Amino acid sequence: MADLPEIERMIAAALPGAEVEVLDETGGGDHLRANVRAPQFAGLSRIEQHRLVKNAVQARFDDGSIHALSVSTEPSESSR
Amino acid sequence: MAANPELKQKVEEVLRENTVLLFMKGTPEMPRCGFSMRVVGVLEQLGVEYGAIDVLPILDPLREVTGEISDWRTFPQLYVGGELVGGCDIVEEMFESGELAGLVGAEQPEEAEAPGPQAPADPQQSPPLQVDT
């Protein structure tokens, strides 16, 4: 069972300036969705963007409080 | 914790031998996780040949290996040409946009819609691979 506000803080701390929203997708507390807009994503591939988000909360995967995290990312300043 | 070097070597070997390789929970015939099932569904719709490895029997050691190889520690993971493409989200996004078909050299199905959480998988190919420990 994950602490959603804590997960949001962990992502925000890893990506200063990011807008982070973490949702409980199933109501079970361990299948989460993170919607993240961050300036750090500009110029990165999708997998690199997802990696930044997942690595920020790796500790909560390791201790079993998150089973799955779906990630949507978007650079906060469009580079196109 | 460092990855087991023998397991890492085996994984690298399997990656070299399989152009399209899926690390998943369960098997294509019997996925044990909804996200793995959705990636199987995408691959089946593309009609591409792929190898599949059930990560469940060796979950933790394998996490260490993929962490070292591609800095990614959750499953499913889809590799094409030895490079990590992504997990379920990225695979579904790239399938719908047609990028994935291009990447694996398959034809984009006319109605490319990711199977989503409820769709049952209908696997027809891909004998399971074994990575022994």
Backbone of each chain as ProteinMPNN parsed JSONL, in Angstrom:
{"seq_chain_A": "MADLPEIERMIAAALPGAEVEVLDETGGGDHLRANVRAPQFAGLSRIEQHRLVKNAVQARFDDGSIHALSVSTEPSESSR", "coords_chain_A": {"N_chain_A": [[0.856, -1.2, 0.0], [0.792, 2.005, -1.062], [1.928, 5.281, -0.157], [0.452, 7.862, -1.429], [0.838, 10.777, -1.537], [3.485, 10.821, -0.667], [4.792, 9.466, -2.738], [4.35, 11.269, -4.803], [5.875, 13.396, -3.818], [8.423, 12.257, -3.909], [8.871, 11.987, -6.646], [8.672, 14.635, -7.445], [10.833, 15.685, -6.074], [12.958, 14.54, -7.389], [12.734, 15.689, -9.838], [12.965, 18.727, -10.127], [10.709, 21.421, -10.355], [8.767, 20.084, -11.7], [5.404, 19.178, -12.634], [3.403, 17.09, -10.875], [1.26, 14.346, -10.683], [-0.202, 11.828, -8.893], [-2.057, 8.916, -9.094], [-4.329, 6.507, -7.756], [-4.885, 3.725, -9.439], [-6.502, 1.456, -9.316], [-7.736, 1.41, -6.928], [-6.695, -0.222, -5.096], [-4.372, 0.594, -4.015], [-1.788, -0.129, -4.774], [-1.382, -0.217, -7.479], [-0.429, 2.206, -9.385], [-0.799, 5.398, -11.062], [1.211, 7.766, -12.641], [1.199, 11.033, -13.651], [3.228, 13.18, -15.262], [4.653, 16.292, -15.829], [7.498, 17.779, -16.873], [10.301, 19.998, -16.943], [12.739, 18.822, -17.341], [12.352, 16.783, -19.158], [12.558, 17.607, -21.736], [13.786, 17.009, -24.932], [14.477, 14.401, -24.333], [14.175, 10.848, -24.927], [11.186, 8.828, -24.863], [11.561, 6.604, -23.261], [13.69, 7.359, -21.678], [12.534, 9.434, -20.28], [10.548, 8.075, -18.818], [12.188, 6.479, -17.297], [13.433, 8.292, -15.571], [11.283, 8.951, -13.936], [10.498, 6.463, -12.866], [12.833, 5.597, -11.602], [12.986, 7.449, -9.591], [11.196, 6.573, -7.71], [11.982, 4.084, -7.053], [12.645, 2.892, -4.603], [10.215, 2.382, -3.418], [9.176, 0.434, -5.019], [10.962, -1.544, -4.411], [10.475, -2.063, -1.719], [8.044, -3.137, -1.923], [5.702, -1.659, -1.734], [4.652, -0.47, -3.972], [3.194, -2.068, -6.683], [2.796, -1.749, -9.413], [3.448, 0.862, -11.703], [2.032, 3.034, -13.793], [3.06, 5.27, -16.281], [2.797, 8.559, -17.488], [4.308, 10.918, -19.464], [5.411, 14.248, -20.174], [7.112, 16.852, -21.722], [7.496, 19.98, -20.054], [7.887, 22.352, -21.343], [7.225, 22.664, -24.568], [9.341, 21.422, -27.057], [9.019, 21.43, -29.682]], "CA_chain_A": [[0.0, 0.0, 0.0], [1.696, 3.149, -1.183], [1.533, 6.589, 0.356], [0.431, 8.632, -2.679], [1.533, 12.068, -1.433], [4.928, 10.585, -0.578], [5.257, 9.129, -4.093], [4.391, 12.546, -5.53], [7.031, 14.18, -3.34], [9.666, 11.634, -4.375], [9.038, 12.327, -8.065], [8.918, 16.078, -7.529], [12.176, 15.967, -5.568], [13.923, 14.114, -8.402], [12.545, 16.514, -11.03], [12.547, 20.049, -9.644], [9.93, 22.197, -11.32], [7.802, 19.226, -12.39], [4.027, 19.039, -12.137], [3.26, 15.653, -10.649], [-0.025, 13.883, -10.17], [-0.172, 10.377, -8.72], [-3.412, 8.41, -8.866], [-4.493, 5.09, -7.455], [-5.674, 3.319, -10.606], [-7.427, 0.356, -9.087], [-8.323, 1.497, -5.595], [-6.012, -1.166, -4.219], [-3.255, 1.271, -3.374], [-0.45, -0.518, -5.23], [-1.278, -0.001, -8.929], [-0.531, 3.664, -9.442], [-0.5, 6.102, -12.308], [1.86, 9.057, -12.434], [1.212, 11.955, -14.784], [4.316, 14.085, -14.917], [5.152, 17.272, -16.79], [8.738, 18.271, -16.275], [11.204, 20.655, -17.894], [13.877, 17.922, -17.596], [12.034, 15.814, -20.2], [12.794, 18.171, -23.07], [14.882, 16.408, -25.679], [14.724, 13.008, -23.97], [13.266, 9.863, -25.492], [10.151, 8.437, -23.921], [12.06, 5.668, -22.256], [14.517, 8.12, -20.729], [11.603, 10.18, -19.424], [9.939, 7.131, -17.881], [13.245, 6.017, -16.403], [13.613, 9.312, -14.527], [10.164, 8.862, -12.996], [10.525, 5.179, -12.148], [13.987, 5.531, -10.7], [12.733, 8.319, -8.436], [10.385, 5.875, -6.704], [12.445, 2.691, -7.008], [12.644, 2.377, -3.226], [8.871, 1.9, -3.088], [9.032, -0.865, -5.686], [11.815, -2.503, -3.707], [9.876, -2.5, -0.446], [6.784, -3.814, -2.216], [4.487, -0.861, -1.554], [4.082, -0.296, -5.311], [3.334, -3.227, -7.563], [2.911, -1.28, -10.788], [3.316, 2.303, -11.88], [1.89, 3.486, -15.175], [3.653, 6.596, -16.339], [2.613, 9.42, -18.664], [5.239, 12.043, -19.317], [5.323, 15.306, -21.18], [7.991, 17.98, -21.386], [6.604, 21.092, -19.7], [7.974, 23.357, -22.398], [7.333, 21.91, -25.796], [10.539, 21.811, -27.803], [8.721, 21.382, -31.112]], "C_chain_A": [[0.882, 1.238, 0.0], [1.073, 4.408, -0.584], [1.603, 7.561, -0.826], [1.132, 9.988, -2.583], [3.047, 11.894, -1.33], [5.51, 10.272, -1.964], [5.357, 10.412, -4.926], [5.611, 13.359, -5.124], [8.338, 13.598, -3.858], [9.939, 12.0, -5.839], [9.38, 13.807, -8.205], [10.339, 16.421, -7.071], [13.237, 15.601, -6.609], [13.877, 15.017, -9.628], [12.062, 17.898, -10.61], [11.811, 20.823, -10.736], [8.856, 21.386, -12.015], [6.411, 19.377, -11.787], [3.76, 17.547, -12.064], [1.881, 15.345, -10.096], [0.062, 12.361, -10.072], [-1.561, 9.889, -8.333], [-3.359, 6.926, -8.527], [-5.431, 4.529, -8.519], [-6.75, 2.306, -10.289], [-8.148, 0.461, -7.754], [-7.643, 0.573, -4.594], [-4.772, -0.592, -3.557], [-1.883, 0.842, -3.854], [-0.297, -0.504, -6.751], [-1.516, 1.488, -9.173], [-0.313, 4.184, -10.854], [0.136, 7.422, -11.953], [1.799, 9.856, -13.727], [2.21, 13.053, -14.438], [4.65, 14.997, -16.091], [6.397, 17.897, -16.179], [9.621, 18.926, -17.327], [12.373, 19.741, -18.27], [13.616, 16.957, -18.753], [12.373, 16.319, -21.601], [13.996, 17.49, -23.722], [15.171, 14.963, -25.323], [13.75, 12.085, -24.692], [12.259, 9.462, -24.419], [10.707, 7.516, -22.832], [12.941, 6.376, -21.232], [13.637, 8.913, -19.762], [10.986, 9.255, -18.369], [10.949, 6.661, -16.842], [13.446, 7.005, -15.248], [12.517, 9.193, -13.475], [10.26, 7.577, -12.174], [11.691, 5.114, -11.168], [13.777, 6.388, -9.454], [11.98, 7.579, -7.331], [10.791, 4.408, -6.558], [12.356, 2.09, -5.601], [11.281, 1.803, -2.86], [8.485, 0.664, -3.891], [9.762, -1.913, -4.853], [11.167, -2.972, -2.412], [8.466, -3.052, -0.649], [5.537, -2.949, -2.069], [3.866, -0.468, -2.895], [4.269, -1.592, -6.084], [3.544, -2.763, -9.002], [2.694, 0.224, -10.835], [3.215, 2.592, -13.371], [2.35, 4.929, -15.221], [3.231, 7.3, -17.623], [3.517, 10.619, -18.465], [5.055, 13.014, -20.462], [6.327, 16.386, -20.781], [7.126, 19.195, -21.07], [6.783, 22.278, -20.614], [8.211, 22.613, -23.7], [8.525, 22.411, -26.594], [10.261, 21.776, -29.298], [7.986, 22.617, -31.578]], "O_chain_A": [[1.627, 1.484, 0.949], [-0.147, 4.558, -0.523], [2.684, 8.029, -1.184], [1.938, 10.322, -3.451], [3.805, 12.718, -1.841], [6.587, 10.753, -2.315], [6.325, 10.613, -5.659], [6.295, 13.937, -5.968], [9.256, 14.339, -4.206], [11.075, 12.282, -6.221], [10.26, 14.185, -8.979], [10.97, 17.33, -7.61], [14.276, 16.253, -6.706], [14.853, 15.108, -10.374], [10.875, 18.203, -10.727], [12.244, 20.867, -11.887], [8.107, 21.922, -12.831], [6.256, 19.664, -10.6], [3.874, 16.831, -13.059], [1.402, 15.996, -9.168], [0.364, 11.688, -11.058], [-2.164, 10.378, -7.377], [-2.463, 6.199, -8.957], [-6.628, 4.816, -8.509], [-7.803, 2.298, -10.927], [-9.067, -0.31, -7.48], [-7.962, 0.578, -3.405], [-4.192, -1.201, -2.658], [-0.885, 1.394, -3.391], [0.795, -0.752, -7.263], [-2.653, 1.961, -9.167], [0.266, 3.517, -11.711], [-0.341, 8.126, -11.063], [2.286, 9.412, -14.768], [2.052, 13.764, -13.445], [4.897, 14.533, -17.204], [6.345, 18.473, -15.093], [9.684, 18.467, -18.467], [12.934, 19.854, -19.36], [14.56, 16.367, -19.281], [12.463, 15.531, -22.543], [15.076, 17.408, -23.137], [16.031, 14.344, -25.949], [12.636, 12.487, -25.029], [12.454, 9.721, -23.231], [10.37, 7.637, -21.654], [12.933, 6.025, -20.052], [13.956, 9.046, -18.581], [10.911, 9.599, -17.19], [10.62, 6.471, -15.671], [13.608, 6.603, -14.096], [12.777, 9.315, -12.278], [10.122, 7.597, -10.951], [11.546, 4.632, -10.044], [14.321, 6.091, -8.39], [12.11, 7.916, -6.154], [10.044, 3.596, -6.011], [12.028, 0.914, -5.441], [11.194, 0.85, -2.085], [7.58, -0.074, -3.503], [9.258, -3.011, -4.62], [11.29, -4.14, -2.042], [7.777, -3.391, 0.313], [4.425, -3.441, -2.257], [2.674, -0.164, -2.952], [5.367, -2.144, -6.132], [4.372, -3.319, -9.724], [1.871, 0.778, -10.107], [4.179, 2.42, -14.117], [2.068, 5.714, -14.316], [3.295, 6.723, -18.709], [3.491, 11.26, -17.414], [4.611, 12.658, -21.553], [6.378, 16.786, -19.617], [6.122, 19.424, -21.745], [5.91, 23.143, -20.664], [9.265, 22.011, -23.905], [8.717, 23.611, -26.791], [11.151, 22.057, -30.102], [7.661, 22.732, -32.759]]}, "seq_chain_B": "MAANPELKQKVEEVLRENTVLLFMKGTPEMPRCGFSMRVVGVLEQLGVEYGAIDVLPILDPLREVTGEISDWRTFPQLYVGGELVGGCDIVEEMFESGELAGLVGAEQPEEAEAPGPQAPADPQQSPPLQVDT", "coords_chain_B": {"N_chain_B": [[23.153, -4.391, -4.512], [24.976, -6.507, -6.572], [24.513, -7.686, -9.93], [24.073, -11.129, -10.703], [26.726, -12.53, -12.373], [26.732, -14.696, -14.156], [24.049, -15.052, -14.819], [23.562, -12.601, -15.969], [25.166, -12.767, -18.211], [23.848, -14.809, -19.578], [21.412, -13.569, -20.098], [22.242, -11.522, -21.783], [23.059, -13.052, -23.912], [20.637, -14.263, -24.725], [19.345, -11.968, -25.52], [20.832, -11.263, -27.723], [20.182, -13.328, -29.407], [17.489, -13.12, -29.934], [15.573, -11.096, -31.803], [13.236, -9.751, -31.182], [12.269, -9.538, -27.973], [10.573, -10.452, -25.077], [10.396, -9.835, -21.697], [8.448, -11.136, -19.258], [5.727, -11.513, -16.866], [4.718, -14.649, -16.218], [3.602, -16.666, -19.01], [3.254, -16.308, -22.629], [1.013, -17.837, -23.243], [-0.183, -18.094, -20.789], [-0.427, -15.492, -19.182], [0.624, -13.846, -16.188], [0.092, -11.415, -15.212], [-1.554, -8.378, -15.672], [-0.341, -6.316, -17.139], [1.743, -7.514, -18.496], [0.205, -9.203, -20.052], [-1.036, -7.37, -21.713], [1.048, -6.419, -23.273], [1.76, -8.755, -24.613], [-0.609, -9.012, -26.068], [-0.37, -6.833, -27.837], [1.903, -7.596, -29.325], [0.969, -9.915, -30.501], [-1.05, -8.866, -32.099], [0.491, -7.476, -33.895], [1.613, -9.553, -35.132], [4.199, -10.443, -34.971], [7.209, -12.319, -34.674], [8.395, -13.432, -31.576], [10.489, -13.823, -28.708], [9.824, -15.051, -25.442], [10.293, -14.572, -22.018], [9.651, -15.91, -18.918], [9.624, -14.14, -16.047], [9.059, -14.655, -13.431], [10.066, -16.956, -11.934], [12.66, -16.16, -11.406], [12.74, -13.628, -10.371], [13.927, -11.538, -8.633], [16.828, -11.749, -8.948], [16.869, -11.251, -11.69], [15.878, -8.678, -11.932], [18.07, -7.246, -10.962], [19.855, -7.729, -12.998], [18.605, -6.594, -15.328], [18.491, -4.057, -14.394], [21.184, -3.351, -14.44], [21.798, -3.719, -17.146], [19.978, -2.111, -18.599], [19.042, -0.138, -16.949], [16.463, -0.456, -15.844], [13.925, -1.792, -13.953], [11.479, -2.972, -13.625], [8.85, -5.199, -14.667], [6.527, -5.956, -17.328], [9.162, -6.01, -19.855], [10.089, -4.93, -23.0], [12.288, -5.78, -25.56], [13.938, -4.763, -28.494], [16.063, -5.697, -30.981], [18.044, -5.944, -29.069], [17.863, -3.651, -27.592], [16.25, -1.885, -24.995], [12.883, -1.209, -25.332], [10.635, -0.505, -23.831], [8.207, -0.536, -21.118], [4.812, -1.573, -20.47], [3.25, 0.827, -20.888], [4.736, 2.424, -22.711], [5.029, 0.654, -24.824], [2.345, 0.294, -25.63], [1.663, 2.922, -26.372], [3.465, 3.331, -28.482], [2.637, 1.385, -30.2], [0.074, 2.211, -30.94], [0.695, 4.546, -32.273], [2.02, 3.605, -34.431], [4.737, 3.48, -34.456], [5.92, 1.246, -33.299], [5.381, -0.903, -34.986], [6.93, -0.124, -37.152], [9.443, -0.273, -35.987], [9.799, -3.019, -35.426], [9.553, -4.021, -37.908], [7.073, -4.846, -38.831], [3.759, -5.009, -40.267], [1.515, -2.368, -39.834], [-1.425, -3.033, -38.123], [-4.811, -2.58, -39.322], [-6.751, -1.609, -37.537], [-5.327, -0.449, -35.115], [-5.398, -0.806, -31.974], [-4.55, -0.593, -28.696], [-4.794, -3.388, -26.546], [-5.652, -2.887, -23.939], [-6.729, -2.94, -20.453], [-8.699, -5.001, -20.157], [-8.784, -6.788, -22.295], [-8.548, -10.101, -23.515], [-5.65, -12.105, -23.968], [-4.5, -13.61, -26.943], [-2.559, -15.749, -27.679], [-0.51, -17.074, -30.237], [1.937, -17.918, -30.983], [5.481, -18.164, -30.368], [7.279, -20.008, -28.526], [8.004, -20.627, -25.114], [10.931, -19.312, -23.571], [13.716, -20.41, -21.699], [15.558, -19.311, -18.952], [17.951, -20.618, -17.203], [18.944, -20.902, -13.815]], "CA_chain_B": [[23.479, -5.784, -4.823], [25.41, -6.637, -7.958], [23.837, -8.742, -10.665], [24.766, -12.394, -10.891], [27.392, -12.404, -13.682], [26.337, -15.777, -15.076], [22.697, -14.757, -15.295], [23.683, -11.446, -16.855], [25.722, -13.258, -19.472], [22.776, -15.542, -20.266], [20.429, -12.6, -20.588], [22.835, -10.848, -22.949], [23.049, -14.035, -24.992], [19.257, -14.38, -25.196], [19.034, -10.716, -26.217], [21.473, -11.313, -29.043], [19.564, -14.368, -30.237], [16.077, -12.83, -30.196], [15.404, -9.71, -32.219], [12.16, -9.2, -30.346], [12.281, -10.351, -26.756], [9.725, -9.927, -24.012], [10.457, -10.344, -20.326], [7.073, -10.98, -18.778], [5.306, -12.353, -15.752], [3.932, -15.717, -16.819], [3.957, -17.013, -20.381], [2.246, -15.762, -23.558], [-0.198, -18.652, -23.131], [-0.798, -17.878, -19.485], [0.187, -14.332, -18.517], [0.275, -13.791, -14.768], [0.034, -10.009, -14.831], [-2.307, -7.686, -16.705], [0.517, -5.491, -17.99], [2.413, -8.456, -19.391], [-0.813, -9.678, -20.987], [-1.309, -6.321, -22.704], [2.165, -6.376, -24.228], [1.566, -9.939, -25.456], [-1.697, -8.677, -26.988], [0.174, -5.95, -28.875], [2.805, -8.367, -30.188], [0.139, -10.832, -31.288], [-1.732, -8.083, -33.139], [1.473, -7.136, -34.917], [1.966, -10.797, -35.803], [5.651, -10.516, -35.048], [7.79, -13.415, -33.89], [9.126, -12.924, -30.428], [10.81, -14.727, -27.62], [9.262, -14.591, -24.176], [10.888, -15.154, -20.819], [8.878, -15.75, -17.679], [10.567, -13.613, -15.049], [8.634, -14.943, -12.054], [10.922, -17.862, -11.151], [13.967, -15.571, -11.112], [12.376, -12.209, -10.393], [14.855, -10.583, -8.024], [18.112, -11.702, -9.652], [16.702, -10.682, -13.025], [15.778, -7.224, -11.738], [19.425, -6.702, -10.84], [20.476, -7.813, -14.324], [18.071, -5.582, -16.248], [18.916, -2.769, -13.832], [22.535, -3.051, -14.93], [21.85, -3.67, -18.614], [19.198, -1.035, -19.219], [18.557, 0.791, -15.94], [15.01, -0.638, -15.787], [13.832, -2.906, -13.011], [10.13, -3.522, -13.511], [8.461, -6.026, -15.807], [7.228, -6.436, -18.51], [10.138, -5.215, -20.601], [10.217, -5.372, -24.387], [13.553, -5.423, -26.22], [14.023, -4.975, -29.939], [17.465, -5.573, -31.387], [18.898, -5.835, -27.891], [17.649, -2.377, -26.892], [14.98, -1.783, -24.281], [11.881, -0.29, -25.89], [9.914, 0.019, -22.682], [7.2, -1.367, -20.474], [3.481, -1.602, -21.07], [2.773, 2.146, -21.35], [5.462, 2.861, -23.9], [4.704, -0.282, -25.901], [1.008, 0.594, -26.152], [1.706, 4.208, -27.073], [4.19, 3.187, -29.747], [1.815, 0.54, -31.063], [-1.017, 3.012, -31.491], [1.213, 5.557, -33.192], [2.641, 2.951, -35.581], [6.196, 3.427, -34.31], [6.382, -0.086, -32.926], [5.352, -1.706, -36.203], [8.115, 0.262, -37.906], [10.632, -0.731, -35.275], [9.968, -4.472, -35.543], [9.416, -4.392, -39.308], [5.778, -5.491, -39.066], [2.784, -4.13, -40.882], [0.59, -1.819, -38.844], [-2.795, -3.512, -38.332], [-5.699, -1.471, -39.679], [-7.299, -1.019, -36.325], [-4.325, -0.636, -34.074], [-5.833, -0.293, -30.689], [-3.955, -1.401, -27.637], [-5.835, -4.223, -25.972], [-6.181, -2.318, -22.705], [-6.714, -3.835, -19.296], [-9.63, -6.129, -20.116], [-8.756, -7.684, -23.439], [-7.823, -11.351, -23.314], [-4.573, -12.352, -24.917], [-4.763, -14.77, -27.783], [-1.236, -16.015, -28.215], [-0.453, -18.157, -31.215], [3.3, -18.311, -31.317], [6.443, -17.901, -29.325], [7.561, -20.971, -27.472], [8.681, -19.966, -23.993], [12.374, -19.512, -23.419], [14.105, -20.641, -20.317], [16.883, -18.896, -18.496], [18.169, -21.396, -15.987], [19.872, -20.266, -12.875]], "C_chain_B": [[23.853, -5.888, -6.303], [24.688, -7.805, -8.62], [24.717, -9.98, -10.711], [25.389, -12.424, -12.291], [26.986, -13.488, -14.67], [24.963, -15.512, -15.673], [22.745, -13.595, -16.282], [24.178, -11.882, -18.232], [24.651, -14.004, -20.278], [21.748, -14.592, -20.854], [20.972, -11.897, -21.833], [22.836, -11.767, -24.172], [21.645, -14.153, -25.595], [18.853, -13.121, -25.96], [19.661, -10.691, -27.612], [20.732, -12.245, -29.987], [18.126, -14.053, -30.63], [15.902, -11.356, -30.535], [14.323, -9.03, -31.388], [12.027, -10.112, -29.125], [11.466, -9.675, -25.662], [10.027, -10.628, -22.69], [9.096, -10.081, -19.712], [6.817, -11.833, -17.545], [4.33, -13.383, -16.3], [4.427, -15.986, -18.228], [2.927, -16.388, -21.32], [0.934, -16.532, -23.471], [-0.935, -18.374, -21.824], [-0.116, -16.726, -18.748], [-0.287, -14.259, -17.061], [0.173, -12.356, -14.273], [-0.631, -9.282, -15.99], [-1.441, -6.881, -17.661], [1.279, -6.371, -18.982], [1.438, -8.934, -20.461], [-1.065, -8.651, -22.082], [-0.183, -6.228, -23.718], [2.1, -7.581, -25.159], [0.49, -9.646, -26.498], [-1.228, -7.799, -28.14], [1.031, -6.749, -29.855], [2.011, -9.331, -31.067], [-0.587, -10.076, -32.401], [-0.775, -7.699, -34.251], [1.873, -8.378, -35.707], [3.466, -10.98, -35.922], [6.137, -11.708, -34.219], [8.575, -12.842, -32.733], [9.444, -14.04, -29.452], [10.228, -14.167, -26.34], [9.94, -15.326, -23.021], [9.992, -14.861, -19.631], [9.838, -15.336, -16.569], [10.251, -14.11, -13.632], [9.561, -15.893, -11.286], [12.253, -17.238, -10.733], [13.847, -14.061, -10.979], [13.475, -11.287, -9.846], [16.229, -10.56, -8.683], [18.006, -11.042, -11.031], [16.541, -9.161, -12.974], [17.16, -6.579, -11.689], [20.084, -6.663, -12.21], [19.933, -6.725, -15.245], [18.369, -4.179, -15.719], [20.288, -2.378, -14.359], [22.561, -2.869, -16.439], [21.152, -2.419, -19.153], [18.575, -0.075, -18.208], [17.031, 0.746, -15.833], [14.755, -1.902, -14.979], [12.42, -3.443, -12.82], [9.802, -4.289, -14.79], [6.976, -5.827, -16.076], [8.268, -5.452, -19.065], [10.22, -5.793, -22.007], [11.53, -4.854, -24.971], [13.427, -5.674, -27.705], [15.463, -4.709, -30.342], [18.387, -5.327, -30.203], [18.722, -4.556, -27.092], [16.283, -2.382, -26.215], [14.074, -0.75, -24.964], [11.083, 0.33, -24.753], [9.017, -1.014, -22.043], [5.861, -1.193, -21.169], [3.04, -0.246, -21.641], [3.409, 2.539, -22.675], [5.112, 1.964, -25.081], [3.326, 0.041, -26.487], [0.973, 1.921, -26.915], [2.351, 4.064, -28.443], [3.444, 2.301, -30.73], [0.744, 1.398, -31.731], [-0.521, 4.045, -32.495], [1.833, 4.933, -34.444], [4.145, 2.832, -35.479], [6.702, 2.01, -34.072], [6.412, -1.004, -34.145], [6.586, -1.408, -37.042], [9.383, -0.324, -37.296], [10.864, -2.227, -35.462], [9.789, -4.953, -36.985], [8.128, -5.144, -39.59], [4.863, -4.501, -39.753], [1.83, -3.629, -39.809], [-0.813, -2.365, -39.108], [-3.728, -2.335, -38.58], [-6.309, -0.794, -38.463], [-6.347, -1.273, -35.178], [-4.801, 0.0, -32.791], [-5.247, -1.196, -29.627], [-5.061, -2.145, -26.914], [-6.431, -3.656, -24.681], [-6.314, -3.38, -21.625], [-7.59, -5.081, -19.425], [-9.438, -7.177, -21.21], [-8.001, -8.979, -23.126], [-6.72, -11.495, -24.359], [-4.925, -13.592, -25.723], [-3.465, -15.188, -28.455], [-1.231, -17.207, -29.168], [0.961, -18.668, -31.428], [4.201, -18.222, -30.099], [6.546, -18.965, -28.241], [8.308, -20.281, -26.344], [10.169, -20.276, -23.959], [12.665, -19.732, -21.946], [15.452, -20.004, -20.062], [17.108, -19.613, -17.184], [19.13, -20.668, -15.076], [20.802, -21.309, -12.293]], "O_chain_B": [[23.125, -5.408, -7.172], [24.304, -8.775, -7.967], [25.944, -9.888, -10.752], [24.671, -12.351, -13.288], [26.902, -13.241, -15.873], [24.736, -15.717, -16.865], [22.055, -13.605, -17.301], [23.682, -11.434, -19.266], [24.558, -13.853, -21.496], [21.272, -14.788, -21.973], [20.251, -11.703, -22.812], [22.641, -11.325, -25.305], [21.482, -14.145, -26.815], [18.106, -13.197, -26.935], [19.079, -10.16, -28.557], [20.654, -12.006, -31.192], [17.597, -14.656, -31.563], [16.058, -10.483, -29.682], [14.477, -7.89, -30.952], [11.712, -11.296, -29.243], [11.644, -8.494, -25.364], [9.926, -11.85, -22.579], [8.644, -8.938, -19.653], [7.58, -12.745, -17.225], [3.252, -13.037, -16.785], [5.532, -15.588, -18.597], [1.852, -15.983, -20.878], [-0.139, -15.946, -23.611], [-2.164, -18.416, -21.771], [0.664, -16.94, -17.82], [-1.437, -14.567, -16.749], [0.167, -12.104, -13.068], [-0.314, -9.535, -17.152], [-1.752, -6.769, -18.847], [1.437, -6.02, -20.151], [1.799, -9.055, -21.632], [-1.282, -9.01, -23.239], [-0.431, -5.986, -24.9], [2.353, -7.455, -26.357], [0.648, -9.986, -27.67], [-1.638, -7.995, -29.284], [0.901, -6.596, -31.069], [2.344, -9.536, -32.234], [-0.725, -10.584, -33.514], [-1.17, -7.606, -35.413], [2.406, -8.275, -36.812], [3.948, -11.603, -36.868], [5.545, -12.052, -33.196], [9.329, -11.882, -32.892], [8.754, -15.058, -29.388], [10.145, -12.951, -26.168], [10.128, -16.542, -23.059], [9.626, -13.714, -19.373], [10.744, -16.083, -16.201], [11.087, -13.996, -12.736], [9.819, -15.666, -10.104], [12.905, -17.729, -9.811], [14.724, -13.311, -11.409], [13.901, -10.358, -10.533], [16.759, -9.483, -8.956], [18.93, -10.364, -11.48], [17.01, -8.449, -13.862], [17.397, -5.526, -12.28], [20.778, -5.705, -12.552], [20.708, -6.007, -15.876], [18.486, -3.229, -16.493], [20.528, -1.216, -14.687], [23.248, -1.989, -16.958], [21.666, -1.751, -20.05], [17.691, 0.708, -18.554], [16.382, 1.788, -15.742], [15.303, -2.961, -15.285], [12.188, -4.28, -11.947], [10.394, -4.06, -15.845], [6.224, -5.554, -15.141], [8.247, -4.254, -18.782], [10.397, -6.999, -22.183], [11.842, -3.666, -24.891], [12.868, -6.688, -28.124], [16.01, -3.638, -30.08], [19.378, -4.604, -30.308], [19.345, -4.381, -26.045], [15.291, -2.828, -26.79], [14.446, 0.409, -25.147], [10.879, 1.544, -24.716], [9.057, -2.199, -22.376], [5.787, -0.726, -22.305], [2.516, -0.183, -22.753], [2.73, 2.93, -23.624], [4.921, 2.442, -26.199], [3.162, 0.06, -27.706], [0.338, 2.03, -27.965], [1.859, 4.599, -29.436], [3.595, 2.442, -31.943], [0.536, 1.317, -32.941], [-1.222, 4.382, -33.449], [2.137, 5.639, -35.405], [4.776, 2.17, -36.304], [7.758, 1.618, -34.567], [7.347, -1.785, -34.321], [7.215, -2.32, -37.58], [10.27, -0.803, -38.002], [12.004, -2.658, -35.637], [9.863, -6.152, -37.254], [8.084, -5.987, -40.486], [5.152, -3.306, -39.816], [1.388, -4.406, -38.963], [-1.342, -2.183, -40.205], [-3.477, -1.225, -38.109], [-6.372, 0.432, -38.377], [-6.535, -2.189, -34.378], [-4.623, 1.196, -32.562], [-5.427, -2.413, -29.657], [-6.142, -1.599, -26.692], [-7.592, -3.92, -24.368], [-6.046, -4.56, -21.853], [-7.257, -6.121, -18.857], [-9.878, -8.318, -21.068], [-6.925, -8.939, -22.53], [-6.866, -11.05, -25.497], [-5.575, -14.509, -25.221], [-3.292, -15.001, -29.659], [-1.881, -18.221, -28.915], [1.154, -19.743, -31.996], [3.74, -18.207, -28.957], [5.961, -18.827, -27.167], [9.163, -19.433, -26.599], [10.594, -21.384, -24.287], [11.927, -19.278, -21.073], [16.377, -20.141, -20.863], [16.519, -19.253, -16.164], [20.004, -19.923, -15.517], [21.664, -20.983, -11.477]]}, "name": "protein", "num_of_chains": 2, "seq": "MADLPEIERMIAAALPGAEVEVLDETGGGDHLRANVRAPQFAGLSRIEQHRLVKNAVQARFDDGSIHALSVSTEPSESSRMAANPELKQKVEEVLRENTVLLFMKGTPEMPRCGFSMRVVGVLEQLGVEYGAIDVLPILDPLREVTGEISDWRTFPQLYVGGELVGGCDIVEEMFESGELAGLVGAEQPEEAEAPGPQAPADPQQSPPLQVDT"}
